[in-house]
């Protein structure tokens, strides 16, 4: 249903290029060296968001084979059998019974579910409806959707187990905060947003018995998903750096609490590698977080 996602073979090809062409550093180290003026040319950080099980099961062995360390931002509320809201929507539609459904209560009317393309189209229209809801509203939305579609049981093995987070840490990977339940911070009251940020960090620090010093804003678009209030919360809580999803590479002029990143969502892994190599040739004077 999602043929454009990067698979293990493509990821290993990407990692091979990164290892040969860039100085790959954990984000915390890269941010500290950027601030100190000691960052080497061609520095790059590899980051993973949310805490999916395949981070430990697939990405970790590949990173180890190539001697690279990455940063994993984990939303702690989904560890040990939880599920991200977007995956709940996807799995509700994927497991829906029948070849059509009346989705009028979701403003979609009667829709075909006859093929993978039809189901993907429905998913693409449902996700924007749920993303910016409050946390309780999200749960109600997903429960309504499951009832409407007659969805079967949803998977509980998509996200990492706590033991896998510990495994990543012991393998030398950096663990970063990503809240508890991955809310859009701007839709929450300030106190609830702070509790999400601090609570996720506290759980991770207890798990790995080490400081958690970097953070990724959920969804990560400046002003739309988070704003200056949340940057200040992250700073005040004692994080050393944070990343957004604003596209770009970081330089000495970048705000260390709003470092840009770019994603491997080009149409095909080779296009992404070509984009990386163009950046390497251009000699961007900072760190690229992918």
C-alpha positions in Angstrom: 0.0 0.0 0.0 3.0 2.3 0.5 5.5 1.3 -2.2 7.4 4.6 -1.9 8.8 3.8 1.6 12.5 3.1 2.0 13.1 -0.6 2.4 16.1 -2.4 4.1 18.0 -2.9 0.9 17.7 0.7 -0.2 18.5 1.9 3.4 21.7 -0.1 3.4 22.7 1.4 0.0 22.1 4.8 1.5 24.1 4.0 4.6 27.0 2.7 2.4 27.1 6.1 0.6 26.9 8.1 3.8 29.7 6.1 5.4 31.9 6.8 2.4 31.0 10.4 1.7 30.2 12.1 5.1 31.5 12.4 8.6 28.5 10.8 10.4 28.0 12.0 14.0 25.2 11.6 16.6 23.2 14.7 16.6 24.1 15.8 20.1 27.8 15.7 19.3 27.3 17.4 16.0 25.3 20.2 17.6 27.9 20.7 20.3 30.8 20.8 17.8 28.8 23.2 15.6 28.4 25.6 18.5 32.1 25.3 19.4 33.3 25.8 15.8 35.0 22.4 15.7 32.5 20.6 13.4 34.4 18.8 10.5 33.5 19.5 6.9 30.8 17.2 5.5 29.3 16.4 8.9 25.9 14.6 8.8 23.6 13.2 11.5 21.2 10.3 10.8 17.9 10.6 12.8 14.9 8.4 13.2 11.6 9.6 14.7 8.8 8.0 16.7 10.3 4.7 17.9 9.3 2.1 15.3 10.3 -1.5 15.9 12.1 -1.6 12.6 14.6 0.9 14.0 16.0 -1.8 16.2 15.2 -4.8 14.1 16.4 -3.5 10.7 18.3 -0.2 11.0 20.5 -1.0 14.0 22.2 -4.1 12.4 22.8 -2.1 9.2 24.3 0.9 11.1 26.5 -1.4 13.1 27.8 -3.2 9.9 28.9 0.2 8.6 30.2 1.6 11.9 27.8 4.5 12.1 25.9 6.0 15.1 22.5 7.5 14.7 20.0 9.4 16.9 16.6 7.9 17.7 13.8 10.1 18.9 11.3 8.0 20.8 7.7 8.8 21.7 7.5 6.8 24.9 3.7 6.4 25.1 3.7 3.8 22.3 6.5 1.5 23.6 5.6 -2.1 24.5 2.5 -2.5 22.4 1.2 1.0 21.6 0.5 2.4 18.2 0.9 5.9 16.7 -2.4 7.7 15.7 -1.4 7.6 12.0 -0.8 3.9 12.1 -4.1 3.3 13.8 -5.8 5.1 10.9 -3.8 3.1 8.4 -4.5 -0.2 10.0 -8.2 0.5 10.4 -8.5 1.1 6.7 -6.1 -1.7 5.8 -8.2 -4.2 7.8 -11.6 -2.9 6.9 -14.1 -5.5 5.7 -15.7 -5.2 2.3 -15.0 -3.4 -0.9 -16.7 -0.1 0.0 -17.6 1.9 3.1 -19.9 4.8 4.0 -17.6 7.4 5.4 -20.1 10.2 5.5 -19.4 10.9 9.2 -15.8 11.7 8.2 -17.0 14.0 5.3 -15.8 11.5 2.7 -19.1 10.0 1.5 -19.3 6.5 0.2 -15.8 5.3 -0.8 -14.4 2.3 -2.6 -12.1 0.1 -0.7 -11.7 -2.4 -3.6 -8.0 -2.1 -4.1 -4.8 -0.9 -2.4 -5.0 2.4 -4.4 -8.5 3.1 -3.1 -7.5 2.4 0.5 -4.4 4.6 0.2 -6.6 7.4 -1.1 -8.9 7.1 1.9 -6.0 7.1 4.3 -4.5 10.2 2.7 -7.8 12.0 3.3 -8.4 10.8 6.8 -4.9 11.6 8.3 -5.2 15.4 8.0 -8.4 15.2 9.9 -6.9 13.5 12.9 -3.4 14.9 13.0 -4.3 18.3 14.6 -6.9 17.0 17.1 -6.2 16.9 20.8 -5.0 13.7 22.3 -8.4 12.5 23.6 -10.1 13.6 20.4 -7.7 11.5 18.4 -8.6 8.4 20.4 -12.3 9.1 19.9 -11.8 9.6 16.2 -9.9 6.3 15.8 -12.5 4.4 17.8 -15.3 5.8 15.6 -13.3 4.9 12.5 -12.8 1.3 13.6 -16.5 0.9 14.3 -17.5 2.5 11.0 -15.2 0.2 9.0 -15.7 -2.9 11.0 -11.9 -3.1 11.3 -10.4 -6.2 12.8 -7.8 -6.2 15.6 -5.0 -3.8 15.0 -1.3 -4.7 15.3 0.5 -4.1 18.6 4.1 -4.8 17.3 4.7 -1.7 15.2 6.7 0.2 17.9 9.7 -0.7 19.9 9.7 -2.5 23.2 11.5 -0.8 26.1 14.2 -3.4 25.9 14.9 -2.4 22.3 15.5 1.2 23.3 18.0 -0.1 25.9 19.6 -2.2 23.1 20.0 0.9 20.9 21.6 2.8 23.7 24.0 0.0 24.6 25.0 -0.2 20.9 26.2 3.4 21.1 23.2 5.0 19.5 21.9 8.3 20.8 18.4 8.4 22.3 16.4 11.6 22.1 13.1 12.9 23.4 10.0 13.0 21.3 7.2 13.5 23.9 5.0 10.8 25.3 2.1 10.6 22.8 3.4 12.6 19.9 0.9 15.5 20.1 1.0 18.6 17.9 2.3 20.8 20.6 0.5 24.0 19.4 -2.9 22.4 20.0 -2.1 21.7 23.7 -2.3 24.0 26.7 1.3 25.0 27.7 1.3 22.9 30.9 0.2 19.8 29.0 2.8 20.4 26.3 5.5 20.7 28.9 4.3 17.6 30.6 4.5 15.7 27.3 8.1 16.9 26.7 9.3 16.3 30.2 7.5 13.1 30.7 8.9 11.4 27.6 12.4 12.5 28.6 12.0 11.2 32.1 10.8 7.8 30.9 13.7 7.5 28.5 16.3 8.5 31.1 15.0 5.9 33.5 15.1 3.3 30.8 18.7 3.9 29.6 20.1 5.3 32.9 21.7 8.2 31.0 20.9 11.8 30.2 18.6 12.5 27.2 19.9 15.8 25.8 18.3 16.2 22.3 14.7 16.5 21.3 12.6 16.4 18.1 9.4 18.4 17.9 6.5 16.1 16.8 5.6 16.7 13.2 8.2 19.5 13.5 7.0 22.4 11.3 7.9 25.7 12.8 4.9 27.9 13.8 2.5 25.3 12.5 3.3 22.4 14.8 5.3 24.2 17.5 6.3 27.8 18.3 8.5 29.9 20.5 6.7 28.8 23.7 7.8 25.2 23.0 11.3 26.1 22.1 11.6 27.9 25.4 10.2 24.8 27.3 12.8 22.6 25.6 15.6 25.0 26.5 14.4 25.4 30.1 14.2 21.7 30.6 17.9 21.4 29.9 18.0 19.9 26.5 21.2 20.8 24.5 19.7 20.8 21.0 16.4 20.2 19.2 15.4 19.5 15.6 12.5 20.5 13.5 11.4 19.2 10.1 12.1 22.5 8.3 14.2 21.6 5.3 17.8 22.5 5.3 21.3 22.1 6.8 22.5 23.7 10.0 25.2 26.3 10.1 26.8 28.3 12.9 23.9 30.8 12.5 21.2 28.2 13.2 19.2 28.2 16.4 20.5 25.0 18.2 16.9 24.4 19.4 15.4 24.5 15.9 18.0 22.7 13.7 16.6 21.9 10.3 16.6 18.5 8.7 15.6 16.9 5.4 13.9 13.6 4.8 14.6 10.5 2.5 11.2 11.0 0.9 12.4 11.5 -2.7 10.8 9.3 -5.3 13.4 6.6 -5.0 16.4 6.1 -2.8 18.9 6.9 -5.6 17.4 10.4 -6.0 17.9 11.0 -2.3 21.5 9.8 -2.5 22.1 12.2 -5.4 20.7 15.1 -3.4 23.0 14.2 -0.5 26.0 14.1 -2.7 25.2 17.5 -4.3 25.1 18.9 -0.7 28.5 17.2 0.0 30.0 18.7 -3.2 28.6 22.1 -2.3 30.4 21.8 1.1 27.5 23.1 3.2 29.2 24.6 6.3 27.3 22.8 8.9 25.5 19.6 9.7 22.8 17.9 7.7 20.4 15.8 9.8 18.6 13.3 7.6 
